[in-house]
Every structure is written in C-alpha cells, then in structure tokens.
Amino acid sequence: MTAPVPPSPGSHALLEGKSVLVTAAAGTGIGFATAKRCAEEGAVVVVSDQHERRLREAAEQLEEIMGARPTRAVCDVTDQRQVDSMFAAAIEATGGLDVVVNNAGLGGTAQLVDMTDDEWLRVLDVTLNGTFRCTRAALQHMLPRGSGAVVNNSSVLGWRAQEGQAHYAAAKAGVMALTRCAAIEAAPANVRVNAVAPSLAVHEHLAKVMPQEAIDELVTREAFGRSAEPWEVANVIVFLASDYSAYMTGEVVSVSSQHP
C-alpha cells in the first residue's frame, strides 16, 4: 500500500537573513528543491549548475519567491578554477555566505567486473572530489568569519550495498567520512558540517541515469511504498542549515523509509 504524499509545509522563516549557496545541480531534483525551500524560508539564495539552460530556468522560478533574480554560476565541480569562480561570485553577491549546500553528484549503473577506470574516476571526481573542493572553499570562507554551516548530500548507499553501484556507493561513503573529519576541524570556529543520506527521491535527472525497473524495485523497499519527494529531502537540509540544529556537527542524517 502506498502512503499519500503529505503537503509541503509552509515557511517558518528558518533561514531569514541568511545567505545560501546551493552547488550543482541546483537546477533540478534535490538541488532545486533545496534552493526553493531555502528561498521560501527567507534566505538569499545563490544557485549553481553545470547546465546554463537548466540554471536559467531555475533562477526564473526562484525569482517569484525571492522577489529578485538570484545570482547564478555555471560550475563544473571537477574544475578548481570554476569552483573558485562560483564562490567568488556568491560571496560578492551576498557579502558573505552563511550556508553552503554541496549537492553535486554523478550516478550510473555498472557491474564492478565490467567497470572501466574512466567510469570509476568520473563518478568519484564529481561526487567525492567535487564535494571536497566545495567544502574546502566553504571552510576557507567561513572559518575566518567564525560562523557557518555546510550540508553535504550523501546517500544511504554509503552504508548499504546495491548491485551496480560500487563507484557511487564508494563516493558517497567518502562524503560521509569527509563530513565527519571536516566537522571536527571546523568546530573550534563555530562552523558546522553535516550531511543528509537520502534513500530514494525520484526526479527527472535520476530517471535519466537509472533504469525504471531498478527504481521500481527500490520503491518496494520503502515503508511508505513510494519514493521521497525532493522537497522532503530538502526540508532536512534546511533543518541542518538552520539554527535549530545548532548543536549538530559531523552527523549524517538518513532521509529514508527504507528497510533491508
């Protein structure tokens, strides 16, 4: 039996007065849902994506909420120069970042025995190394300021095995470890680093990289009999970005109804 999707909650001004950068892919899926929820909660949002058209369309939708067109930056997180440019644009536009949400990730399906070096390295470079580059840039900005919050997007696959996902699972487990180590280093400066670990949030981009039969099978593992809506994951990201989680750092919060 499938449980109904609840209505999205209204704003409680959880991020009022804060500035937020959402890295790629802020133009779709969990990334866009996060940017939208942050804007609804009162934040000034800067969005980034590797795809200019998708980014432009996202900014147009966010303008309706924010009352002004958000600053946007085209960025490939595998390129350090583009990461530096993204942060420079975001900091210039906001005067200083309070929150950075690292959402960039790349999936795919391949059996380990057949996986090429290029397939392995590409997923790790986007998903793990990209998160490293953006977390490092965020800390370089936030530590001298003595405040800030970083939220990384990991996955339950950092804990659980799934066929055909060795590269993605390894990368997401790395994001979890990176989050914990960064949190310990950043805590003396009052900067928090946490992560979310969604199980399954179906959106247009996921459907392009995962076969429908695989998605359908994963849905059967969810207690609610459905996948998460992207905004349901975004709500937890908003919580970790807000002052309501002021004593949390180094935590990886599962956003899942999945059973073994």
N, C-alpha and C positions, 0 to 999 in steps of 0.2 A: 504494500500500500504506500502511495506517495503522499507525504505531508504537504500541505499547501505552502506556498511561498508567503511569508509574512510581509506586511507593508514596511517599506523603508522608514526608519524613524525620522522625525523632524529634527531641525537644528537645535542644539543646546549651547551654541557658541563656545564649544570646547577649545577652539583654536583662534578665538577672537584676538586680533592684534599680533598674530604670529605669521611669519613668512615661511613658505614650504616649497622645496624643490622636489618634484617627482621625476625621477630619471626614466629613461626608455623602458618599456614602451608606454608612455603616458597617453598615447593616442588611442589605446584600445584596452579591453579586458580589465584586469585588476588595476592596472596603472591608471587608466582613465577614470574608473570608478573611485579610486583613491583621490585623484585630483579633484573630482566633482564633490566628494564628501568633505574634503578639506575646505574647499571653497564654501560649501553650504554651512560649515562650522565656523566661518568667519575669517579664514586665512587668506592672505595674499599668496597666490599660487603661481609658481613658475613651472612650465612643463617642458619635457624633452622627449624626443623620439628620433629614431634614425630615418623615418619616412616623413618628408616635408608635407605631403598632402594630408596624411593622417594627422599630423601635428596641427596643421592649419585648421582642419575641421574640428579638432578637439578644442582649440583655443576659441573658436567661434561659439561653441556650445557653452564653454566656461564663462564667456563674456556676459551671457544672460544672467548668470548667478552673481558674478563679481561686480558687474556694472562697468567693467573696463576690460579691454582685451589683455589677457595675461601675457607676460613675456614668455617667449618660446625659444628653444635652442635645439637645432638639429645636432644630434650627437651619436657617434658610434663609440660605445664604451670600451672597445678594444684599442682605441687610439688615444693615447695620453694627451695629445695636443687638443683633441676635441673635448675631452673631459675638462681640461683646464679652461678652455674657452667657454664651456657651459657654465662652470662655476663662476667664472668672472662675470658673465652676463647676468646670472642670477643674483649675485651679490650686488652688482651695480644697480640692478632694477629694484632691489628690496632694501638696500642699505645694510643687509646682514641677514643670514639665514638662521632661523630657529630650528627648522626641521629639514632633514633630508631623507627621502624615501627612495631606497635603491631597489628598483623594480626590474631592471634589465635581466633578461634570461632567455636562453635558447634551448628548445627541446628537440625531440626527434626520437625515432624508434629504430634500433638496430641491435641484432644479436651480437654479443661481445666477440664471439668467434669470427664474425664477419666484419666487425667494425674496423674502419681504417683509422690511421693516425690522424688524418685530417678531420674526420667526424668527431673523434675524441677531443682533439685540441680545440676545435671550433666551439664546441659546447662549453668546455672549461674556460676558454678565453672570455666568452661573453658572460657566462653565468657566475663564475667564481672570480676570475681576474678582473672583470668589469666591476663587480661589487667591491673588490679590494681597492681598485683605483678610485672609485667614488667615495668609499668610506675614508680612505686616506685624505682625499681632498676635503671632505666634510670636517674631519678632525683638525686638519691644518687651519681651517677657518674657525672652528668652534672652540678649540682648546684655549687660544688666547683670549677669547671673549668670556670664558668661564661659564658657558651655558650652551645647551643644545640637545637635540635628540636625533638619533639616526635609527631608522627602521629598515631592516633588510627583508626582502621577500625570499624565503627559503621554500621548503616543501616537505610533506610527510615522507617523501622518498629519501630524505636524509636519514630517516630511521628505518624505513621499511623497504623490502625488496620488491621489485616489479620487473618482469621479463622485458628485455629490450631497452632498459633504461639505465644501464650501468654508467654511462657518461653523465647523464643528467643527475642521477642519484649521488654520484661521487661529488659532483659540483655543488649540489645543494647541501650535502653533509659538510663540505668545506665552508660554505656560507655560515652554517651553524657554528663551526669552530672559530671562524673569523670573528663572528659576532661576539662570542664569549671572551676571546682574547682582547678584542678592541675595547670591550666594556671595562675590563679590568684596568687597562691603560688610561682610559678616559675618565674614570670615576673621580679621581682627585680634582679634576677641573669642572666637576658638576655636569659632565656631558654623559648622556645615557645612550647605550647601543643595545637594541633588542631586535628580534626577528619574529615574523609570522611563518607558520608552516601549514599552508592550505593543503587539503587533500585533493578536491576536485571542484574547480569553478569553471564551468563551461562558457566559452565566449568564442567569437568569430575566429580569433587568431589560433586558439587551441585546436579548433576543428580543422584547421589547415595543416597541422603538423602531427595529428594523432588520428588513426583510423576510427571511424564511427563505431565499429564493433568493439574496439578497445574502450572507448568512452562508455558505451552501453554496459560493458561488463563491470567497469569501475563503479558505475552508479548503483549496481546491485549490492555493493559493499557498504553503501551509505545507509545509516539507520533511518534517515528521513526519506529514503527511496528516491532521492533527487540529488543533483549536484548543487553546490552553493551558488548563489548569485554573486557576481563580482563585488557588489556593494556590501555583501555580508562579510567578505574578507576585508574590504576597505574600512568597515566600522572598527575592526580590531586594530588595524593600522592607525586609525585616528586616535583610538584609546592610548596606544603606545606612544603616539606623538604628543599627547596632551599631558597636562599637569596631573590628571587623575592617575597616571602611572608613575608618579614622581619617585617612588622607591624601587622601581623595577629597572634592572640593567643586567645584561648578559642572559636574558631569558629568551627562549624560543617557544612561542605560544602556538599550539596546534589549533587551526581553524578547520575543524573536521567533525563529521559524524560517522567516520569510517570505522568499521570493525574488522578484525583479522579475516 
